Amino acid sequence: MRKFGRARRLAALGGLLVLCVVGRPAQADPAPDQPAPPALEAPELEAYAASPAVDLMALSPSGKRVARVAVAGEERVIAVTHLDTGQLLFTATLGDSKVRDLAWIGEERVLVVASETRAIPMLGVPKSELYFGVIADLATGKLVRVLDRTEDVLPVLYGPASVRKADAGETVFVRGVTVTSDAIDLYRIDLRNGRGRAVQPMDRETGDYVLDRTGALLARARYVERSRVWTMQLPRDGRFRDAWSVTEPIDTPQFLGMGRSPRTVVVGADRPDLTGSDPEAEGAVLFEVNVDTGEWTRLPFEHDPDQLLHHPETRLLIGAARVEEDGEHYEFIEPTAASRWRSIQRALQGKPARLVSWSDDLRRILIFTDTEDSGLYQLVDFDRGVADVLAEAYPTITPQQVGAVRPIRYAAADGLEISGYLTLPPGVETADNLPLIVLAHGGPASRDVSGFDWQAQALASRGYAVLQANFRGSTGYGRTFLEAGYGEWGRKMQTDLSDGVRWLAGQGMIDPERVCIVGASYGGYAAMAGLTLDRGVYRCAVSYAGVSDLRRMVNWEARQQERRDNQTVRYWNRFMGAARLNDRAVDALSPAFLAETVDKPLLLIHGRDDTVVPIEQSRVMAEAMRRAAKPVELIELTGEDHWMSRAETRLRALRETVRFLEANNPPR
């Protein structure tokens, strides 16, 4: 088998798996009379802004084949390799589509899910991120479009695709939009030609569903926007009938796949009638519901999970994952999976790893690590007792060029504990009076994690320390911490960031006179708010796709759906602290209304194809700054979306950011 980068092997020792590293020898310290080796040069910015060399990887059910989506410039290529022989079995160009998912359909086909930013004027669909499915057929060497030539149905995926193994073999189930009615039925796909056959009638109010391992419908849910009622429907006497309902304007329950047995499903829901108050549960509590009896049972996870794990063959629930300070942690309730993962943990000696894919028998497991390096995909083979590196995410960035990431904790002004990460310039072990960039995450109901962050590492490579704080309202720290962010846009969510600056300065780690703030999406708002609502902390700010006018943003969201008072609008009003749609009170928290107060330079960067935060948000801010005669630059990225998916424009954005920071906050 061909090896990529460093090779790592697992050797059996005393019944345990022990990781041995084979590759570069360790660098010895120079002798006292020898000069120290020269400082390692920082990689070019292209190395960080480039798409990872491998976007996605997945093992086949047997574990003998691996599919990967590789990147060459803006082109994506799918390649399938036999792991035992190294033979290339299939390759095809996917063009410049943004690949979002990869899944095997048996041993001979691979499903690729990609997205494109498009409008469908004839149907009144505004510019949106539309998802498409393509089946790579290894036997014929062809690519087949999902829902192709399906009468009156758009070849666009409505929700996720599900791979299942029915009596006649593996197949794919997707929902498709009918252009002649309101139907959004569930279709079974003919893998030979992509054509869909409707198997379950559904409409726009059908919000969720669960399939068993064969593709049979186990449960479905309806949400009626007008009444705000969510209803779970279960099979009764050959039909699906209402089994449980709840009125919920924002945080509706959610299906999360099958449970631990074939006739159960997992539901995330607030059921204080069953559990009482649980202040540590973040959002919904996880229950297992028997579809035949309707009985609810709380799942026995020790910690509130971020993600559930299902067996690759049976589709039954076998575990869960949770992001903690040092990376992802796994809790398995199936004995074989638990034993396999404990062996990997022992072999990695506590180094965090992310489970990417596994074979049906769980004897080959694909993992990803990015602690102290730029990212490695490794195949753990329990039959051979070895782990081999299959690919490096950023092969031109060596471990020596990766800045150390230190977890930190500090108290906000009101005493709330804030956690985060401080990335140091490569080669720096102890922070001492460094220039600082505050890198605010998006969401805001999201979080930063440990590991290799391309943007933080790029800025650190230029001599900056980088603070990534998980301010109140971030996920991963319990419900109370999340809800502490409600109504705190521009208020405590903002000062949580500057409190971090003050704490680092008090520790002597950073120079408080050399601090700028950078962020994307909500983080872009935080960057602008740093110059308008939390003044005196930052020398400059860079906003990627940020929200500058909160009321305008929510009104835009209202126009995207049939009902202006919709679930999305209610979600944003709660987080922003608005009492109602078009609440003028949020103008006082909107940087676009506060441009006259700015006394530091601002750089705005925005993709013209952004369908999450429209580009008008940056244009409005730029115009307000110009009217007030304040220093501002606006860079519009043609063909770029909200997530900076294209390497070419991502590189331009990074170059402009570094240029701007070095001009206004020189690192040396």
Secondary structure, DSSP 4 states (H G I P E B T S, - for coil): ----SSEEEEEEETTEEEEEEESSPPPPPPPTTSPPPPPPPPPPHHHHHSPPSEEEEEE-TTSSEEEEEEEETTEEEEEEEETTT--EEEEEEEET-EEEEEEEETTTEEEEEEEEEEEEGGGTEEEEEEEEEEEEETTTTEEEETTTT-TTB-SSBSS--EEEEETTEEEEEEE--BTTSS---EEEE-TTT--EEEEE---TTEEEEEE-TTS-EEEEEEEETTTTEEEEEEEETTEEEEEEEEE-SSS--EEEEE-SSTTEEEEEE--HHHH---TT--SSEEEEEETTT--EEE---SS--SEEEE-TTT--EEEEEEEETTEEEEEESSHHHHHHHHHHHHHHTT---EEEEE-TTSSEEEEEE-SSSS-EEEEEETTTTEEEEEEESSTTS-GGGSPPEEEEEEE-TTS-EEEEEEEPPTT--S--SEEEEEEE-SSSS----SS--HHHHHHHHTT-EEEEEE-TT-SSS-HHHHHTTTT-TTTHHHHHHHHHHHHHHHTTSEEEEEEEEEEETHHHHHHHHHHHTSTTS-S-EEEES----HHHHHHHHHHTSSSSS-HHHHHHHHHHT-SSTT-GGGGGG-GGG-GGG--S-EEEEEETT-SSS-THHHHHHHHHHHHTT--EEEEEETT--TT---HHHHHHHHHHHHHHHHHHS---
